[in-house]
């Protein structure tokens, strides 16, 4: 189910903006058609008809209100240059060279917003913003009211369609009070079209709502789902078990996000954790995963040019185009002779960072200087997906693996600290800290 969540978000994220604009237009079409048919199906001159119309307008208003609040409130950005009050705690945190500060627990860098986001779940293209600490409740409420409103719209449109196509029968048998719906050609087409769209919204948005409710009940974001999955995978075959620090029980987990006013809980930096964990349990696990990711890095040499296209039909063929990675991460353009450090593999695609000829020299200079200042950030190199058939793997000495910049996680493009030697050191510090506690 975790992979299903990531796949659904990835597919939505790849939808171009004209299609999103069309989707919003479709929602308006469903709303206006539902109101038009409701006036005939259940006229508002009766108490029931008035309540029905009031309920639909209320649901529509709440959907729009929560949509706007989720959009303009935002997820909550971590301030630029942030660092913990206790300098000793920096060894448990990752550094973001873009924001030039440390990443607080549960914070991640979003390449779309270009900022570190508090308790980031994902970047949502519908609200053109991230979903996280400050707007998670608004976003979930938006999904809930949209689904409930679409269910009511589906009922109204089905009832209207049934009465409309049986209007002559009602008139023939003298049931004039039921022959209130009459169709023209375009009203019939729009009614059927709107009904199909309303049912589609119930299914599609209902799936997103399910994933969000499940995440709230577990007190886990989509990114933390992936971190936990990797944590459990690392411990397969051992007696060690990773304890997720933010799972406080279903009831308490819900209260950590949802409230009547939808206002965020806490400051987005310090979180309630289980008694057997601490504030940095998850960040220490991320550092350990980062160190293992460095060990998995493989160097590839480009033997065929990659165009950087999302659908390289003419250059790579149908097999590559029919099995793309379901993510909005960039595709990079590569030339013959380029070298790429790869960290993720798919059947027909690879994800990596193109290596600059001067990257080794820059890294060695930063390592030997051992500057204590975190204001100097390394130059970010192009990274993204490219077709697997364009490259062959090279044998690379282990000592050269420290020159690559890494993503913070599989979905969000973060930035790695310029002090490349700190991963293993931080991992040891985290383990020692746990033992002392």
C-alpha positions as CSV (number, residue, x, y, z in Angstrom):
1,X,0.0,0.0,0.0
2,X,2.9,2.3,0.6
3,X,4.1,1.8,-3.0
4,X,0.5,2.4,-4.1
5,X,0.5,5.8,-2.3
6,X,3.8,6.8,-3.9
7,X,2.6,5.6,-7.3
8,X,-0.7,7.6,-7.2
9,X,1.1,10.8,-6.1
10,X,3.7,10.3,-8.7
11,X,1.1,9.9,-11.5
12,X,-0.8,13.0,-10.4
13,X,2.4,15.0,-10.1
14,X,3.3,14.3,-13.8
15,X,-0.1,15.7,-15.0
16,X,0.6,18.9,-17.0
17,X,-0.9,22.2,-15.9
18,X,-3.4,22.5,-18.8
19,X,-4.9,19.2,-17.8
20,X,-5.2,20.4,-14.2
21,X,-6.9,23.6,-15.4
22,X,-9.3,21.4,-17.4
23,X,-10.0,19.3,-14.2
24,X,-11.0,22.4,-12.3
25,X,-13.3,23.4,-15.1
26,X,-14.9,20.0,-15.0
27,X,-15.5,20.4,-11.3
28,X,-17.3,23.6,-12.0
29,X,-19.3,21.9,-14.7
30,X,-20.5,19.2,-12.3
31,X,-21.4,21.7,-9.6
32,X,-23.5,23.9,-11.9
33,X,-25.2,21.0,-13.6
34,X,-26.0,19.4,-10.3
35,X,-27.7,22.7,-9.1
36,X,-29.6,23.0,-12.4
37,X,-30.9,19.4,-12.2
38,X,-31.6,19.6,-8.5
39,X,-34.0,22.5,-9.1
40,X,-36.1,20.2,-11.3
41,X,-35.6,16.9,-9.5
42,X,-36.4,18.2,-6.0
43,X,-37.6,21.8,-6.3
44,X,-36.5,24.1,-3.4
45,X,-40.2,25.2,-2.8
46,X,-40.5,22.2,-0.5
47,X,-38.7,21.7,2.8
48,X,-36.9,18.6,1.6
49,X,-35.8,20.3,-1.6
50,X,-34.6,23.3,0.2
51,X,-32.6,21.2,2.7
52,X,-31.1,19.2,-0.2
53,X,-30.0,22.3,-2.0
54,X,-28.7,23.9,1.2
55,X,-26.6,20.8,2.0
56,X,-25.1,20.7,-1.5
57,X,-24.2,24.4,-1.4
58,X,-22.8,23.9,2.1
59,X,-20.6,21.0,1.0
60,X,-19.5,22.9,-2.1
61,X,-18.6,26.0,0.0
62,X,-16.6,23.9,2.5
63,X,-14.8,22.2,-0.3
64,X,-13.7,25.5,-1.8
65,X,-12.9,27.1,1.6
66,X,-10.6,24.2,2.6
67,X,-9.1,24.1,-0.8
68,X,-8.2,27.8,-0.6
69,X,-6.9,27.5,3.0
70,X,-4.7,24.5,2.1
71,X,-3.4,26.5,-0.8
72,X,-2.7,29.8,0.8
73,X,-1.8,28.5,4.3
74,X,0.9,26.3,2.9
75,X,2.7,23.5,4.7
76,X,4.9,25.7,6.8
77,X,8.5,26.4,5.8
78,X,11.5,26.0,8.0
79,X,13.2,29.3,8.4
80,X,16.3,29.8,6.3
81,X,19.5,29.0,8.2
82,X,17.7,27.1,10.9
83,X,19.7,25.2,13.5
84,X,18.8,23.7,16.9
85,X,19.3,25.6,20.1
86,X,21.8,23.1,21.3
87,X,24.8,23.0,18.9
88,X,25.6,19.4,20.0
89,X,22.3,18.3,18.4
90,X,23.5,19.3,14.9
91,X,25.3,15.9,14.6
92,X,21.9,14.2,14.6
93,X,20.6,16.3,11.8
94,X,21.1,16.6,8.1
95,X,22.3,19.9,6.5
96,X,20.5,21.5,3.5
97,X,22.9,23.5,1.4
98,X,20.1,25.2,-0.5
99,X,18.4,26.7,2.6
100,X,21.8,26.9,4.3
101,X,20.5,25.4,7.5
102,X,19.8,22.1,9.3
103,X,16.7,20.1,8.6
104,X,14.5,19.8,11.7
105,X,13.0,16.4,12.6
106,X,10.4,15.4,10.0
107,X,11.4,18.3,7.7
108,X,12.4,17.7,4.1
109,X,13.5,19.8,1.2
110,X,11.0,20.2,-1.6
111,X,12.6,20.9,-5.0
112,X,9.3,22.5,-6.3
113,X,9.0,25.0,-3.5
114,X,12.8,25.2,-3.1
115,X,12.5,25.3,0.7
116,X,12.7,22.9,3.6
117,X,9.1,22.0,4.6
118,X,7.9,21.1,8.1
119,X,6.5,17.6,8.3
120,X,6.4,17.3,4.6
121,X,4.0,14.7,3.1
122,X,4.1,15.5,-0.6
123,X,4.0,18.4,-3.1
124,X,0.4,18.5,-4.4
125,X,0.0,19.9,-7.9
126,X,-3.7,20.6,-7.3
127,X,-3.1,23.2,-4.7
128,X,0.3,24.1,-6.2
129,X,1.9,23.8,-2.8
130,X,3.2,21.3,-0.3
131,X,1.0,19.3,2.1
132,X,2.6,19.3,5.5
133,X,2.4,20.5,9.1
134,X,0.4,23.7,8.7
135,X,-2.2,22.6,6.1
136,X,-2.5,18.9,6.5
137,X,-5.9,19.2,8.3
138,X,-7.2,21.7,5.6
139,X,-6.1,19.4,2.8
140,X,-7.7,16.3,4.4
141,X,-10.9,18.3,5.0
142,X,-10.9,19.5,1.4
143,X,-10.7,15.9,0.2
144,X,-13.4,14.7,2.5
145,X,-15.9,17.5,1.6
146,X,-15.1,17.0,-2.1
147,X,-15.9,13.3,-1.9
148,X,-19.2,13.8,0.1
149,X,-20.3,16.5,-2.2
150,X,-19.6,14.4,-5.2
151,X,-21.6,11.5,-3.7
152,X,-24.6,13.8,-3.3
153,X,-24.1,15.2,-6.8
154,X,-24.1,11.6,-8.2
155,X,-27.4,10.9,-6.3
156,X,-29.0,14.0,-7.7
157,X,-27.9,13.4,-11.2
158,X,-29.0,9.8,-11.2
159,X,-32.4,10.7,-9.8
160,X,-32.7,13.5,-12.4
161,X,-31.7,11.3,-15.3
162,X,-34.2,8.6,-14.2
163,X,-37.1,11.0,-14.0
164,X,-36.1,12.8,-17.2
165,X,-36.1,9.7,-19.4
166,X,-39.4,8.5,-17.8
167,X,-41.2,11.9,-18.1
168,X,-43.6,10.7,-20.7
169,X,-44.5,7.7,-18.7
170,X,-45.3,9.9,-15.7
171,X,-47.5,12.2,-17.8
172,X,-49.3,9.3,-19.4
173,X,-50.2,7.8,-16.0
174,X,-51.2,11.2,-14.5
175,X,-48.3,11.4,-12.0
176,X,-47.6,15.1,-12.9
177,X,-45.8,15.8,-9.6
178,X,-43.0,13.4,-10.8
179,X,-42.7,14.8,-14.3
180,X,-40.7,17.8,-13.3
181,X,-37.4,16.9,-15.1
182,X,-37.4,17.6,-18.8
183,X,-34.3,17.2,-21.1
184,X,-33.2,19.0,-24.1
185,X,-30.4,17.5,-26.2
186,X,-27.6,19.4,-24.5
187,X,-29.0,19.1,-21.0
188,X,-29.2,15.3,-21.5
189,X,-25.6,15.1,-22.7
190,X,-24.3,17.3,-19.9
191,X,-26.3,15.4,-17.3
192,X,-24.7,12.1,-18.4
193,X,-21.3,13.7,-18.8
194,X,-21.5,15.3,-15.3
195,X,-22.7,12.0,-13.7
196,X,-19.6,10.2,-15.1
197,X,-17.3,12.9,-13.8
198,X,-18.9,13.0,-10.4
199,X,-18.5,9.2,-10.0
200,X,-14.9,9.6,-11.2
201,X,-14.2,12.2,-8.6
202,X,-15.6,9.9,-5.9
203,X,-13.3,7.1,-6.9
204,X,-10.1,9.1,-7.6
205,X,-10.3,11.7,-4.7
206,X,-11.7,8.9,-2.5
207,X,-8.5,7.0,-2.9
208,X,-6.4,10.0,-2.0
209,X,-8.7,10.6,1.1
210,X,-8.2,7.0,2.1
211,X,-4.4,7.4,1.9
212,X,-4.5,10.6,4.0
213,X,-6.8,9.1,6.7
214,X,-4.5,6.1,6.9
215,X,-1.5,8.4,7.2
216,X,-3.1,10.4,10.0
217,X,-4.1,7.3,11.9
218,X,-0.5,6.1,11.8
219,X,1.0,9.6,12.2
220,X,3.2,9.0,9.2
221,X,3.7,11.0,6.1
222,X,4.3,9.5,2.7
223,X,8.0,10.2,2.9
224,X,8.1,8.6,6.4
225,X,6.4,5.6,5.0
226,X,9.3,5.1,2.6
227,X,11.9,5.7,5.3
228,X,10.2,3.2,7.6
229,X,10.1,0.7,4.7
230,X,13.8,1.0,4.2
231,X,14.5,0.8,7.9
232,X,12.7,-2.5,8.1
233,X,14.4,-3.7,5.0
234,X,17.8,-2.9,6.5
235,X,17.0,-5.1,9.5
236,X,15.7,-8.1,7.7
237,X,17.3,-11.3,9.0
238,X,18.3,-9.7,12.4
239,X,16.7,-9.5,15.8
240,X,16.8,-5.7,15.7
241,X,13.5,-3.9,15.1
242,X,13.1,-0.3,14.3
243,X,10.5,1.6,16.4
244,X,8.7,4.4,14.7
245,X,8.9,7.3,17.2
246,X,5.7,9.2,16.3
247,X,3.2,6.4,16.6
248,X,1.3,7.4,19.8
249,X,-1.8,5.3,19.3
250,X,-4.7,5.9,16.8
251,X,-6.6,8.4,19.0
252,X,-3.6,10.5,19.8
253,X,-2.3,10.3,16.3
254,X,-5.6,11.7,15.0
255,X,-5.4,14.6,17.5
256,X,-1.9,15.4,16.3
257,X,-3.4,16.6,13.0
258,X,-7.2,17.0,13.1
259,X,-9.2,19.5,15.1
260,X,-12.4,21.5,14.7
261,X,-10.5,24.6,13.6
262,X,-7.9,22.7,11.5
263,X,-5.1,24.8,13.2
264,X,-1.7,23.0,13.3
265,X,-0.5,21.5,16.5
266,X,2.8,22.6,18.1
267,X,5.6,24.4,16.2
268,X,6.4,21.9,13.6
269,X,9.9,21.3,15.0
270,X,9.4,19.5,18.3
271,X,7.2,16.5,18.3
272,X,5.6,14.1,20.9
273,X,7.4,10.8,20.7
274,X,7.1,7.4,22.3
275,X,8.7,6.8,25.6
276,X,11.4,4.5,24.1
277,X,12.4,7.0,21.5
278,X,13.8,10.5,21.3
279,X,13.5,13.5,18.9
280,X,16.3,12.3,16.7
281,X,15.4,8.6,16.4
282,X,14.1,9.0,12.8
283,X,16.8,11.5,11.7
284,X,19.6,9.1,12.9
285,X,17.9,6.3,10.9
286,X,18.0,8.6,7.8
287,X,21.7,9.3,8.3
288,X,22.4,5.6,8.5
289,X,20.3,5.0,5.3
290,X,22.3,7.8,3.6
291,X,25.6,6.1,4.5
292,X,24.3,2.8,3.0
293,X,23.1,4.7,-0.1
294,X,26.6,6.0,-0.6
295,X,27.9,2.4,-0.5
296,X,25.4,1.4,-3.2
297,X,26.4,4.1,-5.6
298,X,27.6,2.8,-9.0
299,X,29.3,4.8,-11.7
300,X,28.0,4.5,-15.3
301,X,29.5,5.8,-18.5
302,X,27.2,7.1,-21.3
303,X,27.5,5.3,-24.6
304,X,24.4,6.7,-26.3
305,X,23.1,10.2,-26.0
306,X,20.0,10.8,-23.8
307,X,17.7,13.6,-24.9
308,X,16.3,14.4,-21.5
309,X,12.7,13.8,-22.8
310,X,10.0,12.3,-20.7
311,X,8.9,10.2,-23.7
312,X,12.0,9.4,-25.8
313,X,10.0,7.5,-28.4
314,X,12.2,8.1,-31.4
315,X,15.6,7.8,-29.7
316,X,14.9,4.9,-27.3
317,X,11.9,3.0,-28.5
318,X,8.5,1.7,-27.2
319,X,9.8,-0.4,-24.3
320,X,11.4,2.6,-22.6
321,X,8.4,4.8,-23.2
322,X,5.9,2.3,-21.9
323,X,7.7,1.8,-18.6
324,X,8.7,5.2,-17.3
325,X,9.3,6.0,-13.6
326,X,6.0,7.3,-12.2
327,X,7.5,10.5,-10.8
328,X,7.8,14.2,-11.8
329,X,11.5,14.1,-11.1
330,X,13.5,15.5,-14.0
331,X,15.0,13.7,-16.9
332,X,18.6,14.7,-17.7
333,X,20.3,15.3,-21.0
334,X,23.5,13.3,-21.4
335,X,26.2,13.1,-24.1
336,X,28.4,10.2,-25.1
337,X,31.4,10.1,-22.7
338,X,29.6,11.6,-19.6
339,X,29.8,9.8,-16.3
340,X,26.9,9.4,-14.0
341,X,26.7,8.3,-10.4
342,X,23.6,6.1,-10.1
343,X,21.6,5.6,-6.9
344,X,18.3,4.1,-8.2
345,X,17.5,1.5,-10.7
346,X,14.5,0.5,-12.7
347,X,14.1,-2.0,-15.5
348,X,14.6,0.5,-18.3
349,X,15.6,3.7,-16.4
350,X,18.4,4.8,-14.0
351,X,18.5,7.7,-11.6
352,X,21.7,9.5,-11.0
353,X,23.8,12.6,-11.0
354,X,26.1,13.7,-13.8
355,X,29.6,14.0,-12.6
356,X,31.5,17.2,-13.2
357,X,35.2,16.9,-14.2
358,X,36.0,19.2,-11.3
359,X,33.8,17.5,-8.7
360,X,36.6,15.4,-7.2
361,X,38.8,18.4,-6.8
362,X,36.1,20.5,-5.2
363,X,35.3,17.7,-2.8
364,X,38.9,17.2,-1.8
365,X,39.3,20.9,-1.2
366,X,36.3,21.0,1.0
367,X,37.4,17.9,2.9
368,X,40.9,19.1,3.6
369,X,39.9,22.6,4.6
370,X,37.5,21.2,7.3
371,X,35.8,24.6,7.5
372,X,33.3,25.0,10.3
373,X,31.2,27.4,8.3
374,X,28.0,25.9,6.8
375,X,27.4,28.9,4.6
376,X,29.4,27.5,1.7
377,X,27.4,25.1,-0.4
378,X,28.7,22.9,-3.1
379,X,27.6,23.5,-6.7
380,X,24.5,21.3,-7.4
381,X,25.1,19.0,-10.4
382,X,22.4,17.9,-12.8
383,X,20.5,14.9,-11.6
384,X,17.5,12.9,-12.9
385,X,16.3,9.8,-14.8
386,X,17.8,8.6,-18.1
387,X,17.2,5.4,-20.2
388,X,19.2,2.4,-19.0
389,X,20.3,1.4,-22.5
390,X,22.3,4.7,-22.8
391,X,24.9,3.6,-20.2
392,X,27.2,0.9,-19.1
393,X,28.5,0.3,-15.5
394,X,32.1,1.1,-14.7
395,X,34.2,-0.4,-11.9
396,X,34.9,2.4,-9.5
397,X,37.2,2.5,-6.5
398,X,35.4,2.8,-3.1
399,X,37.4,5.9,-2.2
400,X,35.8,7.9,-5.0
401,X,32.2,7.5,-3.8
402,X,32.2,10.6,-1.6
403,X,32.0,13.1,-4.5
404,X,28.3,12.7,-5.3
405,X,25.5,14.9,-3.9
406,X,22.5,12.8,-2.7
407,X,18.8,13.2,-2.6
408,X,17.3,13.4,0.9
409,X,14.8,10.7,0.0
410,X,13.4,8.9,-3.0
411,X,10.6,11.4,-3.8
412,X,12.0,14.7,-2.6
413,X,15.2,16.2,-4.1
414,X,17.2,17.4,-1.2
415,X,20.7,18.7,-0.9
416,X,23.7,17.0,0.8
417,X,26.0,18.6,3.2
418,X,29.3,19.7,1.8
419,X,31.2,17.9,4.6
420,X,31.0,14.6,2.8
421,X,32.8,12.6,5.5
422,X,30.1,13.4,8.1
423,X,27.6,10.6,7.3
424,X,29.5,7.7,8.9
425,X,30.5,9.9,11.8
426,X,26.9,11.0,12.5
427,X,25.7,7.5,12.3
428,X,28.2,6.4,15.0
429,X,27.2,9.4,17.1
430,X,23.5,8.5,16.8
431,X,24.1,4.9,17.9
432,X,26.3,6.0,20.9
433,X,23.6,8.5,21.9
434,X,20.9,5.8,21.9
435,X,23.1,3.5,24.1
436,X,23.7,6.3,26.6
437,X,20.0,6.9,26.9
